[in-house]
Amino acid sequence: MQAVAVDASVITKWFVDEPYSEQARKLRDDYVDLKFRLVVPRLARYEVLNALKYSGAFGSKELIDIAKILEDYQLVEIPPDGRYAEETIKISIEHGVTIYDASYLAVGKVRGISIFTADEKLLERIKEDAFVKHIRDYQTSASMS
């Protein structure tokens, strides 16, 4: 089965209405329909919960419910070791992005898969890497390659 990576900016859009939430939810629905596996660094769920907390749209109970939902999705979570850690550090230094952001990019790069993001600042910094795509460009699982 093919795989695709997403960052926290995409997963967050599953729970809030923002620009490109529709495309993010389409990607999620394709994942649920087993069209591909979703791969993320291990910190992804924490980053999503943090973003949702600071959105002001969710209280404690809702965040706990969302944490359970995220667990139920059974995303493939990559630990920060070995090649992933090395690539994360390399990307962070080379592109001047946070280790957090670089960890998502490293998952895509090491696995040789596309990564979708809604983070336009991140895209601007790494524009030459074709494997990183804006979620607005997601239409179907065919758009992964």
C-alpha positions in Angstrom: 0.0 0.0 0.0 1.3 3.5 -0.8 1.9 6.0 1.8 1.7 9.8 2.2 2.9 12.1 4.9 1.1 15.0 6.4 2.0 17.7 8.9 0.1 19.1 11.8 -1.2 22.0 9.8 -3.2 19.5 7.6 -4.4 17.3 10.5 -5.6 20.4 12.4 -7.8 21.2 9.4 -9.7 18.0 10.0 -11.2 19.6 13.1 -11.6 23.3 12.2 -13.1 25.2 9.2 -10.3 27.1 7.6 -9.0 27.6 4.1 -8.2 24.2 2.6 -10.0 22.2 5.3 -12.1 20.6 2.5 -8.9 19.3 0.8 -7.5 18.1 4.2 -10.7 16.2 4.9 -10.7 14.7 1.5 -7.2 13.4 2.1 -8.3 12.0 5.5 -11.4 10.4 3.9 -9.1 8.7 1.3 -6.9 7.4 4.1 -9.9 6.1 6.0 -11.0 4.4 2.7 -7.6 2.6 2.7 -6.3 4.3 -0.4 -2.9 4.8 1.3 -1.3 4.9 4.8 -0.6 8.2 6.6 2.8 8.6 8.0 3.8 11.3 10.6 6.6 11.9 13.1 5.7 10.8 16.6 5.1 14.4 17.8 2.3 15.0 15.4 -0.6 14.4 17.7 0.8 16.7 20.3 1.3 19.4 17.8 -2.3 19.1 16.5 -3.7 19.2 20.0 -1.6 22.2 20.8 -2.8 24.0 17.7 -6.4 23.2 18.5 -6.0 24.3 22.1 -4.7 27.7 21.1 -7.4 28.0 18.4 -9.7 28.8 21.3 -12.4 26.6 19.7 -12.0 23.6 22.0 -12.2 23.0 25.7 -10.6 20.3 27.8 -13.3 17.6 27.1 -13.3 18.3 23.3 -9.5 18.1 23.2 -9.6 14.7 25.1 -12.1 13.5 22.6 -9.9 14.6 19.7 -6.9 12.9 21.3 -8.9 9.7 21.2 -10.0 10.2 17.6 -6.4 10.8 16.6 -5.4 7.6 18.3 -8.2 5.7 16.5 -6.9 6.9 13.1 -3.8 4.7 13.7 -1.4 6.9 11.8 2.0 5.4 11.2 4.2 7.3 13.8 7.9 7.5 13.2 10.2 7.8 16.2 13.0 10.4 16.1 15.9 8.1 15.6 18.4 6.9 13.1 18.0 8.2 9.6 15.0 10.2 10.6 16.8 12.1 13.2 19.8 12.7 10.9 17.6 13.9 8.1 15.6 16.1 10.4 18.7 17.9 11.6 20.1 18.3 8.1 16.8 19.8 6.8 16.5 22.1 9.8 19.9 23.5 9.3 19.9 23.6 5.5 16.5 25.3 5.2 16.4 27.3 8.5 13.2 25.7 9.7 12.4 24.3 13.2 13.3 20.8 14.1 9.6 20.2 14.5 8.8 21.2 10.9 11.9 19.4 9.6 10.8 16.2 11.3 7.7 16.0 9.0 9.9 16.7 5.9 12.4 14.1 7.0 9.6 11.5 7.1 8.7 12.2 3.5 12.3 12.4 2.3 13.6 9.2 4.0 10.5 7.2 2.9 10.5 8.7 -0.6 6.8 9.8 -0.3 4.9 13.0 -0.8 4.2 15.2 2.2 1.2 17.6 2.3 1.3 20.8 4.3 -0.8 23.9 4.7 2.1 25.9 6.1 2.9 28.4 3.4 6.0 29.8 5.2 7.4 26.3 5.3 6.8 25.8 1.6 8.5 29.1 0.8 11.6 28.0 2.6 11.9 24.6 0.9 10.4 25.4 -2.5 12.8 23.4 -4.4 11.8 20.1 -2.8 9.1 18.6 -5.2 8.0 16.0 -2.7 6.5 18.7 -0.4 3.0 19.8 -1.6 0.4 22.3 -0.5 -2.8 20.7 0.7 -4.8 22.9 -1.7 -3.4 20.7 -4.5 -4.8 17.5 -3.1 -7.6 16.1 -5.1 -7.4 12.3 -5.0 -4.9 9.7 -4.0 -3.6 9.9 -7.6 -2.1 13.3 -6.7 0.4 11.7 -4.3 3.0 10.9 -7.0 
